[in-house]
C-alpha cells in the first residue's frame, strides 16, 4: 500500500427506497454502510447513522473532532 492509501478508509454506502404508500402514504429510504477493510456493516434509516459509523474510523486516524461532534456523540450514546 502506498503512503497516500495508508491514511485512507473506504466505505460502501447502499441506499434504496421502500414504498409504503399503500400502508402509510409515504416512501421511506433504507440502506447500509460497510467499512471495506473490516467488512463491518451498519443498517441505516437516517443520515446521522452514517456519521456515527464513520467517526470512530476518523478518530483512529488521528482526526480531532470538534466540540459539536463530541457533544453529539455523547448525546447519542446517552439517548441511544
Beta strands, then each sheet from edge to edge (+ up, - down):
strand 1: 11-19
strand 2: 27-35
strand 3: 41-44
sheet 1: 1+ 2- 3+
end
